Amino acid sequence: MYRQGDVLIVPVTQTAVPQAVLAAGPPPRAPRERMVLALGESTGHAHAVVATHDEGDFYPAPAEADPAFLFLPRGGKVVHEEHGTIALPEGWYRVVRQREYEPRALRSFRMVAD
């Protein structure tokens, strides 16, 4: 398990990735484009993954409360302007954004802003 700020990255097997997520596929990205896991609302900084040899796919969360998934066949690294770099070995990962309880809101939680 890896944690950077309000993002938790958990190694999983491919069988843990929902079929609907796999069927939807990852969105296209430009060569050498980093994969943004979470964008800071107040700072504009981003928790992002840079894939080794530019080989990797980010599968966004279908809904705000759902996890996203990341596939790195050759590994990669998580980068952020205010945190240290985290090396990720090859494999599949579940990406979870930290939430906080919001008792007066219509929904009982909200995503933590970086």
C-alpha positions in Angstrom: 0.0 0.0 0.0 1.3 3.5 -0.9 0.0 6.8 0.3 0.7 10.3 -0.9 -1.3 13.1 0.6 -5.0 12.3 0.2 -4.4 9.5 -2.3 -4.1 5.8 -1.3 -2.7 3.4 -3.9 -3.2 -0.3 -3.2 -1.8 -3.2 -5.2 -4.5 -5.5 -6.5 -4.8 -8.4 -9.0 -6.4 -7.8 -12.4 -9.4 -10.0 -11.2 -10.1 -7.2 -8.6 -10.8 -4.7 -11.3 -14.5 -4.6 -12.1 -15.4 -5.9 -15.5 -17.3 -2.6 -16.3 -14.1 -0.6 -15.7 -12.1 -2.9 -18.0 -14.8 -2.8 -20.6 -14.9 1.0 -20.5 -11.2 1.1 -21.0 -8.8 3.9 -20.2 -9.2 7.3 -21.8 -6.7 8.1 -24.5 -3.6 10.1 -23.5 -0.8 11.8 -25.4 2.7 10.3 -25.5 4.6 11.0 -22.2 1.5 12.5 -20.7 1.3 11.9 -16.9 -1.8 10.2 -15.5 -3.4 12.5 -13.0 -4.8 10.6 -10.0 -6.1 13.7 -8.1 -5.9 17.4 -8.8 -5.6 19.8 -5.9 -8.6 22.2 -5.7 -6.8 24.9 -3.8 -3.2 24.6 -5.1 -3.7 23.2 -8.6 -1.0 20.7 -7.8 -1.6 17.1 -8.9 -0.9 13.6 -7.7 0.2 12.0 -10.9 1.8 8.8 -12.2 4.6 8.8 -14.7 4.8 5.3 -16.3 8.2 3.6 -17.0 8.7 3.7 -20.8 5.4 5.5 -21.0 3.6 2.2 -20.7 0.6 2.3 -18.4 -3.1 3.1 -18.2 -5.3 5.0 -15.8 -9.0 3.9 -15.5 -10.9 6.8 -13.9 -13.5 6.1 -11.2 -16.9 5.6 -12.7 -18.4 7.7 -9.9 -16.9 10.0 -7.3 -17.2 7.5 -4.4 -15.7 4.6 -6.5 -12.1 3.8 -6.8 -10.0 4.3 -9.9 -7.6 1.8 -11.2 -4.1 2.0 -12.6 -2.1 -0.6 -14.7 1.7 -0.3 -14.9 3.2 -3.2 -16.9 6.7 -1.9 -16.3 6.2 0.1 -13.1 6.3 3.9 -12.6 6.4 6.6 -10.0 3.9 8.8 -8.3 4.9 12.5 -8.3 3.6 15.6 -6.6 4.9 19.1 -6.3 4.8 19.0 -2.4 5.5 15.3 -1.7 8.3 12.9 -2.2 8.3 10.6 -5.3 7.0 7.1 -4.7 8.2 4.2 -6.9 5.6 1.7 -8.0 6.5 -1.8 -9.1 4.7 -3.2 -12.1 1.1 -4.4 -11.6 -2.4 -3.3 -11.1 -3.5 -0.7 -8.4 -6.7 0.5 -6.9 -6.6 4.3 -6.4 -8.7 5.7 -3.6 -9.2 9.3 -2.7 -9.5 10.2 1.0 -12.9 11.3 2.1 -14.1 13.1 5.2 -17.4 12.9 7.0 -19.6 16.0 6.4 -22.6 15.7 8.8 -24.5 18.7 7.5 -24.2 18.0 3.9 -26.8 16.3 1.7 -24.2 13.6 1.1 -22.5 12.3 4.3 -19.0 12.6 2.9 -16.8 14.7 0.6 -13.5 14.3 -1.1 -10.6 15.8 0.7 -9.2 18.8 -1.1 -5.4 18.9 -1.4 
